[in-house]
C-alpha cells in the first residue's frame, strides 16, 4: 500500500489504503465521494487529486508526506496514483464489439520514451499508460492484433495532450491517421474506452 486516506482531519478514523496504479473515481451518493479529509503518502509516489468525478474543479498533486488536511480540495471525487517521475498517465481499456473471445485482441501503444503499453480486449479493469517524458503532447503509434491469427487488424497514430493546470488529458485522433475500425470515448479526465468496431 502506497498511501492512506482518512475520513477525518488529522488522520482520524480508520485508514483506507490504495496502491500505485489505482485510478479511482467516486460519484455523488456513494460512500466515498467527498469523504476523505486527510492523507498520508507512505511511499515515493504521486497522487493526482481532483475535486469532481469528471476531473473538473480543483486539481492538486501530493507526494511523500503527511497531510493533516486536504480541505483545499473542496471535496475529493477522483484520484490517480502514479510513479513520482511520471509526468501524467492515461487509463485505458479495449472493448470488443466484433464478437471475439475475451483477450482475443491486444491493443499496443508505442511512444517515444514510453515504450510499449499493451491492453487486452475483455479486461474490465483499466490499464495505466505512464508518460515520463516532460512533454505535454505525446505522439503514439497504435495497433491491434488478433492473437488467434497473428494478423494486425488496426494500425495508425494519435496524440495525447496533457493540461498541466487542470490535470486533464485530451486525445487527438486525426481522421487521416486514426484506425477507422476503432473509436475512443472519454470516461473522465484520465480514463478512456477504446472500442474495436470491426475486424
C-alpha positions as CSV (number, residue, x, y, z in Angstrom):
1,X,0.0,0.0,0.0
2,X,1.4,3.4,-1.0
3,X,-1.0,5.8,0.7
4,X,-3.8,6.1,3.1
5,X,-6.8,8.4,3.1
6,X,-8.7,9.3,6.3
7,X,-12.3,10.4,6.7
8,X,-11.3,12.9,9.4
9,X,-8.8,15.7,9.6
10,X,-5.5,15.0,11.4
11,X,-5.7,11.3,10.4
12,X,-8.8,10.5,12.4
13,X,-10.7,7.3,11.7
14,X,-9.6,4.1,10.1
15,X,-7.1,4.5,7.2
16,X,-8.2,3.4,3.8
17,X,-5.3,2.2,1.7
18,X,-4.6,2.5,-2.1
19,X,-1.7,1.5,-4.3
20,X,0.4,2.6,-7.3
21,X,-1.7,2.3,-10.5
22,X,-5.1,2.9,-8.8
23,X,-7.3,5.3,-10.8
24,X,-10.3,5.8,-8.6
25,X,-13.5,7.7,-9.3
26,X,-16.3,8.3,-6.8
27,X,-19.8,9.6,-7.6
28,X,-22.5,11.6,-5.8
29,X,-24.3,9.5,-3.3
30,X,-21.7,6.7,-2.9
31,X,-20.0,6.1,0.5
32,X,-16.7,7.7,-0.6
33,X,-17.4,10.8,-2.6
34,X,-16.1,13.9,-0.7
35,X,-15.4,11.8,2.4
36,X,-11.6,11.9,2.6
37,X,-10.3,14.8,4.7
38,X,-6.6,13.9,5.4
39,X,-3.9,11.9,3.6
40,X,-0.6,10.1,4.3
41,X,1.5,9.3,1.2
42,X,3.6,6.5,2.6
43,X,5.9,5.6,-0.4
44,X,7.5,7.8,-3.0
45,X,4.5,8.1,-5.4
46,X,2.5,11.0,-6.7
47,X,-1.3,11.2,-6.2
48,X,-3.2,13.5,-8.5
49,X,-6.4,14.5,-6.8
50,X,-9.5,16.0,-8.5
51,X,-12.4,17.8,-6.9
52,X,-15.1,16.4,-9.2
53,X,-15.7,12.9,-10.7
54,X,-15.2,14.2,-14.3
55,X,-11.8,15.7,-13.3
56,X,-13.1,19.3,-13.3
57,X,-12.7,21.8,-10.4
58,X,-9.7,21.9,-8.2
59,X,-6.6,19.8,-9.1
60,X,-3.7,19.1,-6.8
61,X,-0.8,16.7,-6.6
62,X,0.5,15.2,-3.4
63,X,3.8,13.4,-2.9
64,X,5.6,11.6,0.0
65,X,4.4,13.2,3.3
66,X,1.6,13.6,5.8
67,X,-1.3,16.0,5.0
68,X,-3.4,16.6,8.1
69,X,-6.0,18.4,6.0
70,X,-6.8,18.3,2.3
71,X,-9.7,20.8,2.6
72,X,-8.1,22.9,-0.1
73,X,-9.6,20.3,-2.5
74,X,-13.1,21.4,-1.6
75,X,-14.0,17.6,-1.6
76,X,-12.3,14.7,-3.3
77,X,-14.1,12.7,-6.1
78,X,-11.2,11.3,-8.1
79,X,-7.6,10.4,-7.7
80,X,-4.8,8.6,-9.7
81,X,-1.7,7.2,-8.1
82,X,1.4,7.3,-10.4
83,X,5.2,7.0,-10.1
84,X,6.9,10.0,-8.7
85,X,8.7,10.6,-12.0
86,X,5.6,10.2,-14.2
87,X,4.5,13.5,-15.9
88,X,1.0,12.2,-16.5
89,X,-0.8,8.9,-17.0
90,X,-3.8,7.6,-19.1
91,X,-6.0,4.8,-18.1
92,X,-7.4,2.7,-21.0
93,X,-9.3,-0.4,-21.8
94,X,-10.3,-2.1,-25.1
95,X,-13.9,-3.1,-25.7
96,X,-14.5,-5.6,-28.5
97,X,-17.8,-5.2,-30.4
98,X,-16.8,-7.8,-33.1
99,X,-17.9,-10.8,-31.1
100,X,-14.4,-12.1,-30.4
101,X,-13.4,-14.1,-27.3
102,X,-12.1,-12.4,-24.2
103,X,-8.4,-11.4,-24.6
104,X,-8.5,-12.3,-28.3
105,X,-7.3,-8.8,-29.3
106,X,-4.3,-6.9,-28.0
107,X,-4.0,-3.2,-28.4
108,X,-0.5,-1.8,-28.3
109,X,0.6,1.8,-27.9
110,X,4.1,2.8,-28.7
111,X,5.5,6.2,-28.0
112,X,9.0,7.7,-27.8
113,X,10.4,7.4,-24.2
114,X,7.3,5.4,-23.1
115,X,7.9,2.1,-24.7
116,X,5.0,-0.3,-25.4
117,X,1.8,-0.4,-23.4
118,X,-0.4,-3.4,-24.1
119,X,-4.1,-3.6,-23.4
120,X,-6.2,-6.8,-23.9
121,X,-9.8,-6.9,-25.1
122,X,-12.3,-8.1,-22.5
123,X,-10.4,-6.8,-19.4
124,X,-12.8,-4.8,-17.3
125,X,-10.1,-3.1,-15.4
126,X,-8.3,-0.1,-16.9
127,X,-4.6,-0.4,-17.8
128,X,-2.3,2.6,-17.0
129,X,0.0,4.1,-19.6
130,X,2.5,6.3,-17.7
131,X,4.2,9.2,-19.6
132,X,7.5,10.1,-18.0
133,X,8.6,12.5,-20.8
134,X,8.1,16.1,-19.6
135,X,6.2,16.9,-22.7
136,X,2.5,17.9,-22.9
137,X,1.9,16.5,-26.4
138,X,2.8,12.8,-27.0
139,X,2.5,11.1,-30.3
140,X,1.6,7.4,-30.1
141,X,1.6,4.6,-32.7
142,X,-1.4,2.3,-32.1
143,X,-2.1,-1.1,-33.4
144,X,-4.4,-4.0,-32.6
145,X,-3.5,-7.6,-33.2
146,X,-5.8,-10.7,-33.4
147,X,-3.9,-13.1,-31.2
148,X,-5.6,-16.1,-32.6
149,X,-4.4,-15.4,-36.2
150,X,-1.4,-13.1,-35.6
151,X,-3.0,-10.6,-38.0
152,X,-2.8,-6.9,-37.3
153,X,-6.4,-5.6,-37.8
154,X,-5.9,-1.9,-37.0
155,X,-3.0,0.4,-37.0
156,X,-2.4,4.2,-37.0
157,X,-1.4,7.0,-34.8
158,X,-2.9,9.5,-32.3
159,X,-1.9,12.1,-29.8
160,X,-2.2,12.6,-26.0
161,X,-2.3,16.2,-24.9
162,X,-1.9,17.0,-21.2
163,X,-3.0,20.2,-19.5
164,X,-0.7,20.8,-16.5
165,X,-3.1,23.4,-15.0
166,X,-6.1,21.1,-14.5
167,X,-4.6,17.5,-15.0
168,X,-6.9,16.7,-17.9
169,X,-5.7,14.5,-20.8
170,X,-7.1,15.1,-24.2
171,X,-6.9,12.5,-27.0
172,X,-6.5,13.9,-30.6
173,X,-7.5,11.4,-33.3
174,X,-6.7,12.8,-36.7
175,X,-9.0,11.0,-39.2
176,X,-6.2,10.5,-41.7
177,X,-4.1,8.5,-39.2
178,X,-6.5,7.0,-36.6
179,X,-7.7,3.5,-37.3
180,X,-11.2,3.6,-38.9
181,X,-12.4,0.5,-37.1
182,X,-11.6,2.0,-33.7
183,X,-13.5,4.6,-31.6
184,X,-12.5,6.3,-28.4
185,X,-14.8,7.6,-25.7
186,X,-13.7,9.8,-22.7
187,X,-14.9,8.3,-19.4
188,X,-13.4,11.1,-17.3
189,X,-10.3,13.3,-17.4
190,X,-7.8,10.3,-17.4
191,X,-9.9,7.3,-18.4
192,X,-10.7,6.3,-22.0
193,X,-12.6,3.4,-23.6
194,X,-11.3,2.3,-27.0
195,X,-13.9,0.2,-28.9
196,X,-13.0,-2.2,-31.8
197,X,-16.0,-1.9,-34.1
198,X,-14.9,-4.3,-36.9
199,X,-12.1,-6.5,-38.0
